[in-house]
Amino acid sequence: MDARSKQPVTVSALSKKSMGKRKQLDDAPAPALLPQETLEMLSDEEGADQAVSDDGQVDEFPQIDAESDEEDTDEDDEELFESDDGSENSFDRDIFPRPKTIISDITGQPKRVYPEIEPDYDSDSSTEDTQNRVGDVPMHWYDDLPHIGYDIDGKRVLRPARGDELDKFLETVEDPNSWTSAFDKTAQMDKPLSAQELDIIQRLYANEVPDAGYDPYEPMVEWFTGKGKEEVMPLSAAPEPKRRWVASKWEKQKVMKIVRAIRQGRIVPSKPKTSAKLEVYSIWSEPSSSHPPPLPAPKPRLPTNSESYNPPEEYLPTESEREEWEKQDPEDREREYLPKKYSSLRLVPAYDQFVKERFNRQLDLYMAPRVQRVKLNIDPSTLIPKLPSPQSLKPFPNYKSLKFDHPSRARCLSISPDGAWVVSGDESGVVSLWEVMVGREVKRWKFESKIGAVGWCPRTDVSYFVVALEETIHCIIPPHISASLFQSTKALLAPPTLPPPPETPSPVKWVSSTLTSDGPTLSVHLPPSSGLPKQIAWHRRGDYMATVSGSGLHGGVWMHQITRRHSQAPFKKIRGVVQLVLFHPSKPHFFVATQQYIRIYNLAEQKLLKTLMPGIKWISSMDVHPSGDHLIVGGYDRKLCWFDLELSAKPYKILRYHTRAIRSLAFHPTYPLFASSSDDGAIQIFHSRVYNDLMTDPLIVPLKILRGHAVKDGLGVLDVKWCPRHPWLVSAGADGAASVWCS
Amino acid sequence: MIPTAWSRYQLSQLVNKALSLPKPVPFDFLLRGDILRSSLADWCTQNGVGEEETLEIEYIESVLPPQKMADLPHDEWVSAVSCQLDRCFLTASYDGQLRAFDYSQKQTWSTPVHRAAITSFCIVPNVEACIVATASHDLTAQLTRISPEDSSQASKPLASLHLHTEPVSAISANAAGSQLLTASWDGLVGLWSTEIPDEDEVAEPATVERKKRRKVEENRPKRKAPSLVLKSHTGRVSGVSFSDGDEAYSCGFDSTLRSWDLEHGVCATTITCSERPFLALSVSAAAVLASSTDRTVTQYDLRDPSPNASVTMIHPATPSCLARAQTNSHHLLTGAYDGVARIWDLRSVKTTTPVATFKVWDEKKILSVDWRAGGTVAIGGEGGLGVWKAWENNT
């Protein structure tokens, strides 16, 4: 009974794809072979599974063209069913592995144990990724645990190792599949997306239906209408309304209106169409009105005396003229011919340029534009902007006056406010005090670690400088200062009565050491692990000093007040790594440079004023013009940006003239000069005049490239500073030399 | 009429013959302020002088290349040298010591004068004793009686001069030995008398260690106040000098040269140049020679206060010091930071090349030069003291 019920299903399924075959089957009596074979096969196996597999088989049945005869089709059928047979068997085996019955160790009862599923080629992929059987619980429950859940055996699934941001970045570069992987919450790791998932994503991107199997244009199945399903019976028995057969009065009025208009001649019936016969007309008879009349063709030149076959002697060219004429390009020649003398007309040869000349004349008449072409003769040198000559912008440093040698890489230097002394620090921990003009070291201090920065206090009523070491800042009083100056400096750095400590305890410790006279008088201990301070920036009044450390809390920025012996971190939290800080020369503004941006804060109002975007990958240096309205920023990517702070957040000028990274920048406090030093071992001096008139742009003129520092280990000139009262520059280089450049 | 193909050698022979000198002397020749270095024809074409013109040729005795006599290395840089004393060279160095060397290149005597570096010193002409005035980084100048010939006798500090609040850069005594001038970085010029006072003229700053001071009471120099303070410079005063006629001159980093009226204590003449910070000066009768950081040594005429230099000598490095020849006032010796000393002839105003050049040290700075009558030249600097022989005769 099962077999009989199956038979029509098979037949109809077979015939679904080819309508022609169906007709054959319907019309002709079925051949005896076909049902027998099908029946045979069906009798082999039974059950619901079989029906399902049959249906699947029918879907995959290949298209058969109508011409092929029955025999072939049947054979195809046979083969397909046979192959299907085999696969079904293997499928059966895999799905139902034979369990083993063993005695459980715990309960003592017999239990069935299934063999482990081997993850081989044709194993089910759905078993792989569900290793974590934690279920649909929020995964942040496992945030503090070393594992992320439990597998099917109740063992812990350990958290996979996750790299940091750099690893992620490297993965995106190195692994070609990384961009097609997504974070799997359950496995807590990145899993590559399967081809189907990628296909879904691509379809979503293309605004298509995500399901690949969905066909929006499949033929409509006519369930209720169509041929053979017409409704014969009316839906209601109401009589036909009168309007269905009585002519409309309104329509009659409309028609009569048109009829009346035609009669009165207001509507003219369309003319009969003229035959498509070309009319001949003269195109030259009347000029087109919209265009200006064409220029007349140029007239051929009249012959002159020099073109005569027997010109007077004075028309004949000399030897040098002939050579010059032959040397010139044909376009540059004043005449196309050279006058020649023949004693009689008989001897004149045929004109060799005749064809060429006619051709050119034809071109002139036919194709040449009738416009007088004006050739632009621009001297390229006039396009270069006019800059004043460097000689007129003297004074500026132009030669190396003297050199002071450090035992190792000279990192930083600072010049006293009176411009007489230089203090320079190097990487071996040596701080030297020397004269600007003679270059003789007067005193030397040796510290344990390398010097990060030095800075001379800008106050003139006291005299001391500050040396920044690893986590420590020392204030040192230089020798050879007058007694009154020494007393006031001593009173400032080591006062007899200490100012009251701040209410909130600060992690920064201020320690006065009075033991040695030539050592540091005051030491500021920064919190541990804050690293080497990279920079010291003084406020113009000399009471506040800002330091930038390499690492540590609050971006490493500390602001120290000398008189109150108090340090504070101006920023609770700052985005990015702080590179540099600067005080505005006149306003209570504070510049903070991170790797790519410069933020200007108002310290009095405690708010962000502006963010400058120099477009530099990594900022290395900056300096503010003494007027306070202009800022220059240099980067490790060789760019220098000039900002007009009143103009915009984008640079006014971007200069790129160094061949290596810019290391240091400095504006001269009084002269209109600035200098930049670079890893290419050169210092470049620029004239930078800023006008009070807001309409005039700043004038930037390159003046001089100072070479003389050697490049060592890829590092060139690390720091430049100007002498306050003279156009002299002091530079510190990686070759250990500190040089003075004089005008 | 002489052939234009002639050069210096032929001209020199001609002069020797004309003067009928017993021993041939080499001569150099000046043509319109320019020293002849090639043939006359070459010079004429270079300077655009026609063949028809009459040339006036001046002959001067040539300076032979100087020869090294001694090299006396020091532990410290030598900041000042002097050969005014007989039979010895005095040097002052950055360790605050004065040293004396005799002609046999031996250090005969040395004494510490200052705790800090000595920047400059001069010998105060005195008939009774040898007195030296030193200027130092420790903000004072000091008068010291020394006896370099007699090593047994200790030197005695006589007086310390207290005025300046920044390091003293230069000191100079007048010919009579009665007055001293000091120049300092604080822009002041002090005028002092050389008389040693019996009492302190300036009160000592109150210090805690009174007992210690008592002990050294006898040996302690008297604290001396200036007789006049000359204020006019706006920057560091780098050089100061008396002229032969006891007029005071100073130069400074504010690019000015000033002469002072010592009676009234006011600035008499000012020559203001543009951007030419002066490092040192040397004064003769009416002309002042000053070296500046723009690598020039220039001669100014003080009778004409316009900043037009009559002679400009251009150096390849910073000229730090200069000294005039004692006997021949046309010759000038300059020392520069490249370790090269140069002798210039002030009569050849046009040329930019010195008449003699000698390298004292390689890449070591020269800080001081002095010229002894007779042609011995003492050069002090980074490498110590160098003594050279430069022939110098009167013609």
Interface residues (C-beta under 8 A of the other chain):
Chain A: K394 P395 Y399 S401 L402 D418 A420 M437 V438 G439 R440 V442 P479 H480 I481 S482 A483 S484 L485 R725 H726 P727 W728 C742 S743
Chain B: W77 S79 Y94 A116 A117 H137 D138 L139 T165 E166 P167 W185 P205 G235 R236 F253 E275 P277 L279 T293 D294 R295 A317 T318 S320 Y337 K365 L367
